[in-house]
Amino acid sequence: MTEAVSFAPHQLIKQGAKLVTGWEDVVEELPTEIRAELFPVEATSAAERATLFEQALSPTEKKLYELIRVEAAIHVDELVEATGLSSSETLASLCEMEMRGMIRQMPGKHFVRNLL
């Protein structure tokens, strides 16, 4: 049974209310055009993006990423053999890279690069 004091908050939640704990929560809900006007983003060159991308990779991820191609899938066993990493290290790094959207796993533990 719903308490009388809970009626209004429950109605707001049903209508899709969002918890606001700071100004960031409000800005997040603004339309993209308004956010772009309020917080303009500086354009970055391809070289700057590549540098930032490289800095975001761990040494293990760099080794793997250099071997993975867009046009041809490579099997996890080939990556282990080529890098000299353990299979657990390789799989952990591949999982992390996949979660960040850098690579994609194909059927049979084959991996390809995503176009960034």
Secondary structure, DSSP 8 states (H G I E B T S, - for coil): ---GGGHHHHHHHHTT-----SHHHHHHTS-HHHHHHHS------HHHHHHHHHHHS-HHHHHHHHH--SSS-EEHHHHHHHH---HHHHHHHHHHHHHTTSEEEETTTEEEE---
